Amino acid sequence: MEFKFYSMKFDGEEGTVAEASTRTVERALALLATICDRGGANLADSARDCGLAPSTALRLLRTLESTGFVSKGELGTYRPGSRLMQLGAQALSNESLVDLAKPVMEKVVADTGESVYLSVEGHAATALYISIVEGTHSVRHSSWVGRTVPLDISAAGHALRGRVPDEGYVIVERGVEVDVTAIAAPVHSESRTVAALSLVVPSYRLTSSDAAAYGRTLVSAAATLSASLSRPKSTAAEGQL
């Protein structure tokens, strides 16, 4: 005896699945938006703002957390995650941030002769290099743009996390590469650390006095860039007229 199986498709089934998927995306984006707008929110506030049941909000927040779009603190507060920051920085890097930083970085290279990087926080506890102006020495650090380094062992990572001494810059020797010393200073937009400027120097030609001088140069450059990022839009627009 031969059996034949027939599949049946009910009218509207595909539309129902698509609508459910769309609702899920809309709800996740709404949660992400309220967390960003608040600068941080717990489960109850997030669910209430979005009109969701706490169980639904928790399921979506767990997905957002696992993909790096939000992070959860010890007290249960959800904040914008590293993946979201990375994507935002990449979008920004195509516009104003890299453009604003370029003349500042070129001046640092002119003053030091060493390669200077612009980096932002990346995904999974990393710093992401988004721009470089290479140094003028025959032996210099070549481009690592697009690559990431761990936050906890890199100078850029310390600067991005605010782990900077009173001098305003941090020095890390042999953090990521052997025989390389990195010096970094944070870049701010208003009160937030949004990027880091760093010099990557072969350790053999870096004296302690050079390191201090380069650190001061980076602090000055970072302050100039920070002022540009924090400038009111109307003022920036007037400067382009």
Phi, psi and omega in degrees: 000134182254131179255139175240134181249136181241134175272144181240135179239121181274141179302134177087355183295313180297322179296322180295317179297316180297319180295321179295320179295319179297318178298320180297315179297316180299319180293319179296318179293324178296317177298316179298319181295317182291326177294318179292317181297320181280340187080004181150140181204149176275178184299314184298313181294319180297314180297317181295316181300325184263000180067037183247154171292142180306324180294321178292316179298319181297317179299316181290321180294324177296321177294316178297324179291317182294336180262003174086006181279336170225159174233149183249126180277175182297331181269009178085012179272130177267135180229163177304134184268173185294325180295320178296317179296320180297315180295320177297319180293322178295321177294318179293326182294337177280353182238257194275325189297307180296319180297317179294324185283334189304308180296327178294316180293321178299323178292322177299316178297319179298325182280332187243333184080000184255157179292137180237137181246152167248129182225157176228167179289131179257199182272150174058052174059049178231162169254134183253122176283124182245350179199151176216146162240115186288149180289176184258354179287153177294327173258111184210165180281123179275172192297128170247021181301132183095347179266160180241155175227152181297140179296323191282345182239003182251151177296317178300320179297317178299318180294318180294330180269001179079015179270071186234132178296177182299335180294342177095000178219161181233144179242129177231120178258132179058036180284310181252321182234143176292141178067022177233136175245135179242141178235133185219152176223143182282151174247133184244150167238111191058239183261000185261141172279119185245345183197176176219143170257134181218144172259137178242115192232136171301128187298330185296336182251014180252111175272167180296323178291322176298315182301317180295317180294318179295323178299316178295322177298317179294319179300316179296317180295317179296323179294320178297315179293320178299319179296323178293320181287331184268354181294136177303144183301323181297320180293317179297321180294320179298324181292342180268352181284000000 
